[in-house]
Amino acid sequence: MATEPVFPITQEALLNFLYAIYYFMRDIIRFLLESTIFREFPEYAAMYGDVITFLISITAIYLILVMFEAVKKYVKIILILGWGLLILSIVLTVFRGA
């Protein structure tokens, strides 16, 4: 018996989820800025909150790319070893006459 997910994860649903997280994070940062640094000038909290949220998003994307770049090196080594061993195995099998 196959069970289906409650709702299919579409590209639109994923984008809406990321959009909601972004604005939730922006509102939290804006609140923290309004209640601490910009207590006397709350209008600046909105501007700086947007900039900080944008920079956090860009930083998260950068960190994900760096992580994949580090993983890419290991995958490259595994692929080279795998293809090399496969070719060596084929050559040895052919020359052995099996």
C-alpha positions as CSV (number, residue, x, y, z in Angstrom):
1,M,0.0,0.0,0.0
2,A,1.6,3.2,-1.2
3,T,1.0,6.3,0.8
4,E,1.0,9.7,-0.9
5,P,2.3,12.8,0.8
6,V,-0.3,15.2,2.3
7,F,0.4,17.7,-0.5
8,P,2.8,17.5,-3.4
9,I,5.8,19.7,-3.1
10,T,5.8,21.9,-6.1
11,Q,8.2,24.6,-7.1
12,E,5.6,27.2,-6.1
13,A,5.0,25.7,-2.7
14,L,8.8,25.7,-2.1
15,L,9.2,29.3,-3.1
16,N,6.2,30.3,-0.9
17,F,7.9,28.5,2.0
18,L,11.2,30.3,1.4
19,Y,9.4,33.6,1.0
20,A,7.6,33.1,4.4
21,I,10.9,32.2,6.1
22,Y,12.6,35.3,4.6
23,Y,9.8,37.7,5.8
24,F,9.6,36.0,9.2
25,M,13.4,36.5,9.7
26,R,13.1,40.1,8.4
27,D,10.4,40.9,11.0
28,I,12.4,39.3,13.8
29,I,15.5,41.4,12.9
30,R,13.4,44.5,12.5
31,F,11.9,44.0,16.0
32,L,15.3,43.4,17.6
33,L,16.7,46.5,16.0
34,E,13.6,48.6,17.0
35,S,13.8,47.5,20.6
36,T,17.6,47.8,21.0
37,I,19.8,49.9,18.7
38,F,17.2,52.1,17.0
39,R,14.9,52.7,19.9
40,E,14.9,56.4,19.2
41,F,14.7,56.1,15.4
42,P,12.5,53.1,14.6
43,E,12.2,54.1,11.0
44,Y,15.8,53.2,10.5
45,A,15.2,49.7,11.8
46,A,13.1,48.8,8.7
47,M,15.8,49.9,6.3
48,Y,18.6,48.2,8.2
49,G,16.5,45.1,8.9
50,D,15.9,44.6,5.1
51,V,19.6,45.0,4.4
52,I,20.7,42.6,7.2
53,T,18.1,40.0,6.1
54,F,19.3,40.3,2.5
55,L,22.9,39.9,3.6
56,I,22.0,36.9,5.7
57,S,20.3,35.2,2.8
58,I,23.3,35.9,0.5
59,T,25.6,34.5,3.2
60,A,23.6,31.4,3.5
61,I,23.7,30.8,-0.2
62,Y,27.4,31.4,-0.2
63,L,28.0,28.9,2.7
64,I,25.9,26.3,0.8
65,L,28.0,26.8,-2.3
66,V,31.2,26.5,-0.3
67,M,30.0,23.3,1.3
68,F,29.2,21.8,-2.1
69,E,32.6,23.0,-3.4
70,A,34.4,21.1,-0.6
71,V,32.3,18.0,-1.3
72,K,33.0,18.4,-5.0
73,K,36.7,17.7,-4.4
74,Y,36.0,14.4,-2.7
75,V,33.4,13.4,-5.3
76,K,36.0,14.2,-8.0
77,I,38.6,11.9,-6.3
78,I,36.0,9.1,-5.9
79,L,35.0,9.4,-9.6
80,I,38.6,9.3,-10.8
81,L,39.4,6.3,-8.6
82,G,36.2,4.5,-9.7
83,W,36.7,5.1,-13.4
84,G,40.3,4.2,-13.1
85,L,39.6,0.9,-11.3
86,L,36.8,0.1,-13.8
87,I,39.1,0.6,-16.7
88,L,41.9,-1.4,-15.0
89,S,39.5,-4.2,-14.2
90,I,38.3,-4.4,-17.9
91,V,41.9,-4.3,-19.2
92,L,43.1,-7.1,-16.8
93,T,40.0,-9.2,-17.6
94,V,40.6,-8.9,-21.4
95,F,44.3,-9.6,-21.1
96,R,43.8,-12.6,-18.9
97,G,41.4,-14.0,-21.4
98,A,38.5,-14.7,-19.1
